[in-house]
Amino acid sequence: MKHQKSFFINLFLIGLTGALLFASCKTQRSIIKKPIKEEGPEYLFAKLKERELQFTWFSARFSADYRNGNQKQAFSGQIRIQKDTLIWLSLRVMGLEGMRLMITQDSIKYINRINNTYLIGDWYDLNKFLNTNIEYDILQSFLIGNDISFYEEGKFKATIDKNVYKLTATSRRKLKKYIRKHQDELNVFIQNIWLDPETFKITRADVKEIRKDNIKLDASYSSFEAIGSQLFPREMTYQISAENKIFVDVVFSRINIDEPMTFPFTIPSSFTRIRS
């Protein structure tokens, strides 16, 4: 059981491929920023939604580093997303594809070309081992730097934290019409969102589930680049705090928005299925 749980945690973290910890070596400038104006939560949340990445199709290449205590792994890959429908990931080590994942609202499929195995499961299986309620909407939002979809919007508190805006929700619930199968009750999260005072883009976000605050997901976003008329963070960091702290650091490149794509995923007949 412990081995299985470790496998699912690592699988989930691979799916969370995101991010590079922004410990930039850029020259420090001695510019004193003017204090920002206080704004209400309704105004800030509206600006957040206005500046979110709008897309139907998203694709990018990335390089990444995974850190879990003394364990370290560098890899690269591709990510493709059809909004609210499908996340596809191809992961490469030393130039060769080692793993491929296809994640939907209801299923998680995984091919491991290193040991010729595959897995077909769902979010219920995954969360049963993680003892939480992470789902597709949260994963998609954290991967692209948007707010989570299909959750209540009106219970935020606004403050200023180190010259950026901070929105805090102490009880954010899943909307009833978007509850998935296997869920007996609404997900309830504590969430914090930090916004750049000039662009109103999310620079950091964290979420933890009420009653399970030992499991927390924290994401940081930086190095924003114009993709058409929109801004997208090329560098991100994900920190998962559970039994220990795990980091996934990624830098994105070759970012494309709204170019239709395919999601190839074929399981070789010689591969062995891993049971969840």
Secondary structure, DSSP 4 states (H G I P E B T S, - for coil): -HHHHHHHHHHHHHHT---------PPP----PPPPPP--HHHHHHHHHHHSPP-SEEEEEEEEEEEETTEEEEEEEEEEEETTTEEEEEEEETTEEEEEEEEESS-EEEEETTTTEEEEE-HHHHHHHHTS---HHHHHHHHHTPPPSSB--S-EEEEEETTEEEEEEEEEEB-GGGPPTT--S--EEEEEEEE-TTT--EEEEEEEETT-TT-EEEEEEEEEEEETTEEEEEEEEEEEESSSEEEEEEEEEEEEES----------TTPEEEP-
